[in-house]
């Protein structure tokens, strides 16, 4: 069965970077895009970016995160990584990876809480 | 970016009720509209894709309709497990924006 398993919660200081992993299993890793979505406390869902784990691993980012967000992948471990730098207090959120099954997000990771605090 | 607006933001209903949630886009997204259900502390779960297609395993009491800019999610007879937050999402153009969510609570 398809599973996306994310790394654990992180506590970071303002200005630091965070790197979250999302390990996929149960399907051919390189044939589905992987999206990242975040949810601030009590707020809605915000799309951040997407990576194609196959080929040249091309990634596209929401303009809001351009220059701060980097998505990468390791095909040997079927893992996608999300790196967000220059963290601010308002980056405190739960971060999700989600498989792009066509034009829908059909499987989601369990979420990773990133807390930004001094 | 395409803006998605859901209404209402919250809704109180009883088991057995029929409810409808509306999602409006600020430009046409044809039928590229998905609905997700999210329970507290959990990841969203895909319910309906491409406006009206039920994801595998989703009960038939859920249905979706619409096209262009106006869409609806209907639950024909609420069950206790349906009380959650519902999110619409457009997948017509990146960035794939979401509505602000509708919290469905027990009356």
Interface residues (C-beta under 8 A of the other chain):
Chain A: X35 X37 X44 X45 X46 X47 X50 X60 X62 X63 X96 X98 X102 X103 X104 X105 X106 X108 X109 X110 X111
Chain B: X1 X32 X34 X36 X42 X43 X44 X45 X46 X49 X50 X55 X87 X89 X91 X94 X95 X96 X97 X98 X99 X100 X101
